[in-house]
Amino acid sequence: MTAMHNPPHPGEVLREWLEGVTVTDAAARLGVTRVALSRVLNGAAGISPEMDLRLAKALSTTPGTWYAMQANFNMWQAQHRFHAKVQPIIARAARGPPSPRLGYSRTPATFTGCLGYPSEGARRSRG
């Protein structure tokens, strides 16, 4: 998939979807304040995961669509504003995966995920 050239803020797209509906009415139907919706429509605020779910339900769109538009917009903006000098980090690659003290085991059978729960393989090996 190719990156979009200067994607619109999702609020601009949402404004088109809501054409003919007042901000007050749309906000009431979404269960948010008029100010919160207005900030999104004017590009002053982004689409949160919760707002994405509200929009998906109200507009019959796929959950994650609006949030993905926001992420694409944010990434494009960041790529065009980012000028920091960053050096490559190659030491980790030479050492291998993180150590067990960080919550990860080096053997797949005893791997624990980010929540500290054993993986399926670890549960099976315990009997």
C-alpha positions, -999 to +999 in steps of 0.1 A: +000+000+000+014+034-009+012+064+015-013+090+007+000+124-003-010+149+025-041+130+038-069+151+051-077+154+088-104+128+095-126+157+107-127+170+071-139+136+059-164+134+088-178+169+079-187+155+045-203+124+060-224+147+083-235+171+055-270+183+062-269+173+099-262+200+125-232+196+148-255+197+178-277+169+165-247+147+154-231+153+188-263+143+206-266+111+185-229+103+192-233+109+229-205+136+230-206+173+236-211+197+207-177+213+215-159+179+214-174+171+179-168+206+167-131+203+177-128+171+156-146+186+126-123+217+127-091+196+130-083+209+165-087+174+180-081+139+167-102+108+165-098+088+197-104+050+198-137+057+217-148+083+191-139+058+164-163+033+180-190+059+183-187+069+147-185+033+135-218+025+153-236+057+143-224+057+106-223+020+100-186+020+092-160-006+102-145-001+137-110+012+133-116+031+101-117+066+116-089+058+140-068+045+111-074+077+092-062+097+122-031+075+125-023+080+087-028+118+091-006+119+122+021+098+106+022+120+075+024+151+096+052+136+118+072+125+087+071+160+073+080+177+106+106+152+119+142+164+117+158+149+147+193+134+143+189+097+153+217+072+154+211+035+146+209+011+175+226-021+165+238-034+199+204-051+207+205-070+174+240-083+182+230-094+217+198-112+207+163-110+222+155-093+255+165-111+287+140-130+309+141-103+336+121-082+312+093-107+313+103-128+283+120-161+282+144-171+255+127-205+249+093-205+231+078-231+255+080-207+285+074-174+267+053-150+287+035-122+269+034-085+278+007-091+304+028-117+322+004-146+312+021-177+299+018-185+262-003-214+250+029-235+247+039-227+282+004-237+295+006-270+276+041-279+289+029-276+326+003-302+321 
